[in-house]
Amino acid sequence: MQVCVCVSGFDRVGLLQNFVENFSEFSAAQRNAGKHVTIMSELSRLVDTRTLMQVICNLHMPLYVVSGSRQQSALVFVRICIA
C-alpha cells in the first residue's frame, strides 16, 4: 500500500522558509565535510606514496619483541623510516 503525504501550500512555504533560514548552517556543515574529505584524501595519498602501511607492518612485529633500552633504538629507527 502506498501512502501519499500531501503538503498544503502554506506548509510548502514554511518548509522553504525554514530551508532558507537554515541554509547558512547547512552550507557551513557542507564546507566542513568537504574539508574533512579533502584532508583524508591527502593523508591517504601520502600514506600510499610513502608506503607507510608497508613500513609499519614490517616494523610492527619486531617492536613487540624488543624490550628495555633496545626499544628506544627501535623507536628511533621507526621514526627514521617514516620520516
C-alpha positions as CSV (number, residue, x, y, z in Angstrom):
1,M,0.0,0.0,0.0
2,Q,1.4,3.4,-0.9
3,V,0.8,6.4,1.3
4,C,0.9,9.9,-0.2
5,V,1.6,12.8,2.1
6,C,0.1,16.0,0.7
7,V,1.7,19.2,1.8
8,S,-0.5,22.3,1.7
9,G,0.7,25.5,0.1
10,F,1.3,27.0,3.5
11,D,3.4,24.1,4.6
12,R,5.5,24.3,1.5
13,V,6.2,27.9,2.1
14,G,7.1,27.1,5.7
15,L,9.4,24.4,4.6
16,L,11.1,26.7,2.0
17,Q,11.4,29.4,4.6
18,N,12.9,27.0,7.1
19,F,15.4,25.8,4.5
20,V,16.4,29.4,3.5
21,E,16.8,30.4,7.2
22,N,19.0,27.4,7.9
23,F,20.9,27.4,4.6
24,S,24.0,29.0,6.1
25,E,24.2,26.3,8.7
26,F,23.7,23.7,6.0
27,S,26.3,25.4,3.8
28,A,28.8,25.6,6.7
29,A,28.3,21.9,7.5
30,Q,28.8,21.0,3.8
31,R,32.1,23.0,3.7
32,N,33.3,21.3,6.8
33,A,32.5,17.9,5.4
34,G,34.3,18.9,2.1
35,K,37.4,19.9,4.1
36,H,37.4,16.7,6.0
37,V,37.2,14.6,2.8
38,T,40.0,16.7,1.3
39,I,42.2,16.2,4.3
40,M,41.5,12.5,4.5
41,S,42.2,12.1,0.7
42,E,45.5,13.9,1.0
43,L,46.5,11.8,4.0
44,S,45.6,8.6,2.1
45,R,47.7,9.8,-0.9
46,L,50.7,10.5,1.4
47,V,50.4,7.1,3.1
48,D,50.3,5.4,-0.3
49,T,53.1,7.5,-1.8
50,R,55.5,6.8,1.1
51,T,54.2,3.2,1.5
52,L,53.8,3.9,5.2
53,M,51.4,1.0,5.8
54,Q,54.1,-1.4,4.5
55,V,56.7,0.2,6.7
56,I,54.5,0.0,9.8
57,C,53.6,-3.7,9.0
58,N,57.3,-4.6,8.6
59,L,58.3,-2.9,11.8
60,H,55.3,-3.7,14.0
61,M,56.2,-7.3,15.0
62,P,59.8,-6.6,16.0
63,L,58.6,-3.8,18.4
64,Y,56.7,-6.4,20.3
65,V,59.8,-8.5,20.8
66,V,62.2,-5.6,21.7
67,S,62.3,-4.6,25.3
68,G,64.2,-2.2,27.6
69,S,66.9,0.1,26.2
70,R,66.7,-1.7,22.8
71,Q,63.1,-0.4,22.5
72,Q,64.3,3.2,22.4
73,S,66.7,2.5,19.5
74,A,64.0,0.6,17.7
75,L,61.6,3.6,18.0
76,V,64.3,5.9,16.7
77,F,64.7,3.5,13.7
78,V,60.9,3.6,13.1
79,R,60.9,7.4,13.2
80,I,63.7,7.5,10.6
81,C,61.9,5.1,8.4
82,I,58.7,7.1,8.5
83,A,60.3,10.5,8.0
